[in-house]
Amino acid sequence: MESYRTQLERKKSEEDARRDYEYDARKRLYQEFEPLLFLFIEYSGSALIRICNLAESARNGKLTPDSEDGWLGHVGYYAISTIYRLLLPMVIFKIMQQCLTLI
């Protein structure tokens, strides 16, 4: 009877330790990952809007380098901000991958 009780206590302590470990791991994951996920969602929406604006501008003929008012014909604010908005979600995704690997 005593060995059975000892075995039950050991099993309970193992389950408690595992539950505490999983809780701490999930808590750390949420602390590290949730802010990045929020940024990823926000900047992905911004990139999608920019892609839609690029498609509309291309339809209206404003993206050709030959036209006088072509937005991407010269390296200005629109070209730089477009590159930034399109690359930022990919950078955040890469940081998220590294974060998950570390956790």
N, C-alpha and C positions, 0 to 999 in steps of 0.2 A: 504494500500500500504506500509506503514511504517513497519507494522508487518511482511509483506512478505519479505521486504528488510532485516530486522533484522534476520529473520529466515534463509535467504540465507547466510548472513554474518556468522552466527553461524555455519551453515553447512560447509561453506568454511574453517573456522578456525579449525573445528574438523577434516576435511580432511587433512588440512595442518599439524596439530599436529600428526595425525596418520602416514602420509607420513614421517615426520621427525623421529618419533619413529622407524618405520620400517627401515629407512635408517641407523639410528644409530645402531640398532640391527644387521642388516646385516653387517655393517662395523666392528662391534666388533666380530661377528662370523667369518668373513674372517680373521681378524687379529689373532684370537686365534686358528682357526681350520686349516687354510691353511698350516702353517708350519708342523703341526702334520700329515696332510694328505700327504704332500710331504715325510716326514720321513717314514710313513707307506708304501707308494709305494716303496720307495728305499729299505727298509729292507725286505719287502715281496719278492722282486726280489732276494735279497741275500739269503733268506731262501729257495726259490724255487731252486736256483742253488745248494745250499747245499743238498737239498733233492735229486736232480738228481745225484749229486756226490755220495751220500750215496747208491743210487740204483745201480749205476755203480760199486762202490766198493764192494757191496754185491754180485753182479753178478760175480765179479772177485775173490771172496773169501777173501777179505782183511778186513772184518769186524768181523770175528770170533775171539773170545777171545783165541782160541787154537793156532792159527797160530802165528808164530814169528813176522811177520810184520803186525799184525792186528791193525788197527788204533784205534779201540774202546776197545781193550783188556786191556788197562791201561788208567788211567786218565792223559791225557797229553793235549797238545795244541789242537789237533784235536777234542777231546771229549768236552773240555770246550768251544771251539769256536762254535761247533755244537749246543750245548745246548743254548748258547747265541744267535746265529743266528735264532734258531727256536722259542725261547721265546720272542725275542724283538718285532716282529710285534704284538704279543698278548698284550704285555705291552702297546705299543703305542695305540692299539685299545681301551684298557681299559681307558687310559688317554683321548682319544677322546670322549668316552662315558661320562666320568665325566665332560669334558669341555662342551659338549652339554647340560648336565643336569644343569650346573651352568648358562649357557647362557640362 
